[in-house]
Amino acid sequence: MAYESLKLFRDIAQSRSFSRGAAMNNVSQSAASQHVQELERELGVALLDRSSRPLVVTASGVFYSEFCRDVLRRKAEFEVALERLKQEVEGTVRVAAIYSVGLSEMVQLEREFARRQPDARLEVEYLRPEKVYDAVLADQSDLGLLSYPEASREITVIPWRQEKMVLAASPHHPLVKRRTKIAPAELNGIEFIGFDEDLPIRRDVDRYLRDQGIEVKVTMHFDNLQMIKEAVAHHVGVSIMPARIMREETEQGRLVAIPLAAPELCRPLGIIHRKKKQFHRVAQAFLDLLLEKPVLDPERVLLSATR
């Protein structure tokens, strides 16, 4: 049953006139009369008493008219609520990111985004890599930010940047005396803090060391960079990680970043989203911001970390 039909009968019943009800709905009087006749045949009851002027609404007609009013009222409430929800959804960007994207970087992005889109809201959730994929696939996040992104039948990858990897060491470690690029051979047999074996960055570092014929002693391993940084700072061993991630610790003097001699090692970061996803205006604006330029330049961080 069309909402237009409900409104037509409601207006006829309220005005007690076919002509006025028809005019209120931009239809002819004959079309309005025919509609009510068909409705009465369908329901099997008389809704209007046409023997008097103005029209008299029968008991069944009153009951049906109230039904029409209730449905139309609920429809209006629904449309208002839906529009409010659409405005809220279209004004919010949901982002799932791995922990190592960095709170400091996201704060800078959020500030710049707020300057450009003052009425928008940025929601960021930090997750393990596999959970980032899950959030994007489930449409719980508009965008995902992670390292070593992998495309699939349902996931599109947008390359974001390449982050140079460096040797992370405590200021008291013997290798720090070098303060220059360190050859991979110098790491042979060294005590090493690694990533958990199921993480792509662990496989990449292992491949890098293996290609150079280097064997290290993995004394500890963790699933996040923060724990690795703490272990390195406490002189448990050295590690290999993106220079950008160490920016705060190097400025504080808790860690030292030593560049790796050729061949260099880089960690790729990417932006993922569901294939054929239609971005609303605000989400597209945040994606455009991400693609403009990295908030922190890895080259600048690397140079400042090694001075």
N, C-alpha and C positions, 0 to 999 in steps of 0.2 A: 504494500500500500504506500503510495507516494505521499510525501509530506505536503505537496501542493494540494492534494485531494483533502487531506485532513484540515488544512487551513481554510479551504473553500467552504467546507461544511460548517466549520466553527464560525466563520464570518457570516454565513447565511443565517445560522441559528441565533447569533448574537444580535444581528440587525433585524431579524425576522422579516427578511425581504430578499427575494431572488435577485432583484435588480441591483440593490446596494451591495450584496455579497459578491455578485458577479463583477461589479465595477471595482471593488477592493482587490480583486485577483486578476483583473485585466482579461476577463473572458466574457463571452456574450451571455445574456440572460437565458437563452435557450440551452446553451451548453451547461450552465449551472443547474438548470432544471433537470436536464437529461442525466447529469452526474448523480443527483440525489435519487432519481428514479432507479438507476442502475444499482446504487448503493442499497436502496430499500429491498430490491429483488435479491441481492446477494445476501443480505442479513436476514431477510424473511420477516421484516417488521416495518411498520410505518414510522418514519422519523419526524415528519411534518404534517400538520393538518392544513390542507390547502383550501378548506371551505370558508375560511374567514380571513380578513385582512386587518391588521398584519397577520403574517403566518403564526400559527401556534405550534410550538415544539412539543411533541408528544413525550411521554415518560421515557420511552426508548430513545428518543431524540436527545433528551436532556442527558441521559446516561452516556450516549455516544459523543455528544458535544463535550462533556467533561473529559472523556477519554482523549479526544482530539487536543484539548487544551493541555492536558498533562504531557502528552507525547511531544507537542510543540515546545512546551516549556523546557522539558528535559533536553530536547534537541538544541535549544538556544543555550542552555547551561553547558552542554557538551561542547558546542562550538567555541564558547568563550574560554573554557578550560583548555581545549585543544590548542587554541591560538596562543594562550599564555605558555603552554608547554613547548610549542614550536619556537616561540621567541627565546625561551630559556635554553632549549637544546641548540638552536642555531647561534646562540650567543656564547656557547661553551666549547672549548677545544679539549678533548680528552687525549692525553698522551701517556703511553706506557714506555718506560725507559729502564735500561740496565743501570745499576747503581753507579757505575764508573763514568756515566755521562757527567755527573758532578752537580752537586747542589749549587755551587757558586755559579756555574755556567747557566743553569736553569733560572737562577735568580736574575741574572743579567738579561736573559731572553724574556723573562716575564716582565721586567721593567720596560724593556723596549716595546714589547707587545702591548702593554698597558698604555704606553704613550701613544701608540698608533691606533689602538682599538680600546678606548677608555670604557666602553660599555661591555666588553667581552670578558670572559673568565677562562683562565688556563688551569686545568686540573692535571697534575702529573702524579703518576703512581710508579714507584720504583720496584722492579721485579727481576727475577732471574730470567735469563734469555728465553728459555722455553715458555715461560709464563707471558712474556711479551708477545710471542707469536699467538698464544692462546687468546690473549685479550683482544688482539687485532682481528683474529678470525671470528671471535664471538661478537664482534662489533661493540665491545665494551670500551675500546679505545679507537680514536680516529687515526692516530699515527703511532708507530713504534720506533724507538731509537735504540739501536743495539750494534754491537760489533760483529764482524764476520756474517753479515746478513745473507740469508739464502732465499732465493726466489722459489716459488712453487706454482702449482696450478691455480692456487687461490691467493697467493701473496705476490705483490709487486715490490721490487727493491729499487730505491733511488739512492745512488751513491752520494755520500755526504762529504766525507773527507778521509784522508790518510794521516794517521798519527804516528810520528816517529817513536820508536821504542828505544829505551836507553837502559843502561845498567844502573839499578838502584842500590845504593850502599849506605851504610852508616858513616858519618863523618870520621869515625875512628878506624874504619877498615883500611888495611894496608894498600888496597888498590886506589884509594882516594888520593894518595900522594901523587898519582899520575896526573890527574886532572885534565888529561887529554883523551883522545879517542883510544879505546881499549880494543886490542885485537882479540878475536874469539878464542884463539889458542890459550890466552892467559886465564881463561875460565876453566880450563881442564882440571877436574878433580876438586873444584871449589864447592863449599857448602852453599846450597841453593834453596831458596824458598819458592815453591812453584804454585801453580793453580791446580785445582781439582782436575782429575784426568778427563772428566766428561765435558770440560769447557773448550770451546774452539781456540781460545788464546793459548791454552796449555798445549794443544796439538801443534799450533803454529810455532811456539817457542821450541818445543821438542824437535820439530822438523828442522828449524834453523840450526840448533846445536848439532843435530845428527849430520846435516849437510856439511858442517865444518869439522866433523870428526871429533866433536867435543863430548865428554862425559862429565856430568856434574853430580854431586851428591845431594839429592833432594832430601833435606832434613825435615821439612814441613811443607804442607800444602793446604790452601784455603780456597773457598769458592768466591771470595771477593777481594778487591784491591785494598780496601781499608785494612783488613787483617794482615795482608802481606806487608803493607807499608809499616805497620806497627812491629811486625816481627823483624823486618830489616832494620828499623830504627833502634831496636834493642840488640843489634849486633848478633842475631841468630844466623844470618847468612846474607847473601845478596840475591837480587832477583832481576828480572827483565820486565819492564812495564812501560806504558806510554809516558813520555816526558810531561805531557800536559797534566796528567793525574797527580804529579808530584809537586806541582807549582807551590802550593801552600807550605808543604813540608820543607822544600828547598829554601824558600824565603825565610822560614823560621830556623834554618840551620839544623834540622833534625835528620834530613836526608841529603845525599849528594847524587846528582844525575851525571853519569859518565857516558858520553856518546860512544856508540859502537862503531868500530872501523868497518870498512866495506867487507862483506855486503851489509847494507843497512836492513833493518827490519821495521816494518810498519804495520800498524793495526788498522784495518779498514772499518769505518763506521758507516752505517746506512740508515735510511728512513724506510720503513715498510708500511704498507697499507693493503687493504683488501683490493683485489682486482675489480675494476669497473666501479669502484666506490665513488659516489657522487658527493664531493665535499661541499658543505654549505659555505657561505661567504667568509665566516670567521675562521673556520678550519683552513680554508685555502690561504687566508692572509697569514696564518701562523706558518704554514708550509713554505710560503714565499719568503718569510723572514728567515727560516732555517737555511734556505738555499742561497740567500744573499751572500753570506760569508760566515766563516766560523767566528764565534764570539771571542775565543782565545786562539791566537795564532800559534800552532805547535812550534814553528821555527823560533818565534820570539821567546816562548817558554823555555825551549831547549837552551838557547843562548844565555838567558838570564840564570838558568839553573847551573850552568857550568862555569860561571865567572868566579 
